[in-house]
Amino acid sequence: MKLKPLADRVVIKMVEAEETTKSGIILTGAAKEKPEVAEIIEVGPGGMVDGKEVTMTVKKGDKVITSKYSGTQVKVDGEEYTIVRQSDILAVVE
């Protein structure tokens, strides 16, 4: 099954947290922070949203940072995704 977002929606998948710190310390499951960076899987077409024209500025494959509790969590074929509005994306990671 494939997710195809509508309007200004974006499907993202959280990037796995680092297993080790920069100094080489291996982290246990409880010590890992919740991932903040996500990869864009699919992007909606944009268009009219709430009476305003929305142009999509992000693209598939971009790494982004979103608001911590934004979006809707969905599970498709055993994979967890989040669907957010483009306006919920705070920054693109380059």
Secondary structure, 3 states (H helix, E strand, C coil): CCCCCCCCEEEEEECCCCCECCCCCECCCCCCCCCCEEEEEEECCCEEECCEEECCCCCCCCEEEECCCCCEEEEECCEEEEEEEHHHEEEEEC
